[in-house]
């Protein structure tokens, strides 16, 4: 699926636009947001390794995502050929 709207540029905000699969977007207070596990995947694809690991670990620490969630997500994402998947294995 593709995002239904775009915005920007906004000073100090880096915006990435990417397609997503069903189940990777949730609605929170009326706003469409990526799920925690999809957000972790995006962080891993777009940031340098050290920064991505620190942010993903923070999401795990607050209970937003579990290691099991990430382990379940990886095989289906790699199988689909999603961007950055070979780099993040």
N, C-alpha and C positions, 0 to 999 in steps of 0.2 A: 504494500500500500504506500501511497505517497502522502506527505503532509497536505492538508487541505488549505492551509494559509501560510504566509511567510511574513516576516517582519525584519526590520533592520535598515540600515546599520544603527547600532546603539553604542555609544562610546563606552569602552571598557567591557563590552560583552562580545564574546566570540560565539557565533552561531554556526552550527553544523546542520545540514539538511540531509536526511537519508531515508530511504524506504524502510518500512518495517513490515513484519508479518503479523497476522491476526494473533491476538493475545499479548502483544508486546507494548500495548498502549492501554492506559487506564484513565478514567476521569476522576479528578480530585478537585472538589469544590468548583465543578463546572469547567475545569480546564483539562485538556488532554495532555497527559504526561507519559513518558516511557516508564515501564515497570522498573523496579530496582535492578533486576537481573539484566535487562536490556541496557540500562544506564551503565552498569558495570562493563558490559561488552563494549559500549561506545567509548568509555574511558580508556579501556585497554587498547582500542584501535586508534584513538586520536591523540593520546598523551604519551610522553616518554614513559618508559617502564617504571622508574622510581616513583614518579608522580601518580601514575595509575595505580600501582600497588598500594600506595599510602591512602588514596581515596577509597579504593575498594575495601581495604582493611577497615577503614572508618565506617563504611556502610555495614560491614559485617559486625563490627563492634556494637553498633546501635541497634542491631537486629533487623535492619532493612532487608538484608539478603543473607542466606546461609551458604556455606561451602557446598552443601548438597544441591541447592538451587543452581549454583554456578556449574557444578559438575553435570547436572541434567541438561543445562542449556547448551553447553559446548558441543556435544556430538551433533545435535540437530542443526546448529548454526554452521558448523564446519561442513556437514553434509550438504547444506543448501548453497555452499560457496559464497557465503556472506563476506563482504569486504574485510580484509585484514585477518581472516581466520588462520591462514597459514603462518602468519607472523606471530600470532598469539598462542599457538599450541605449545 
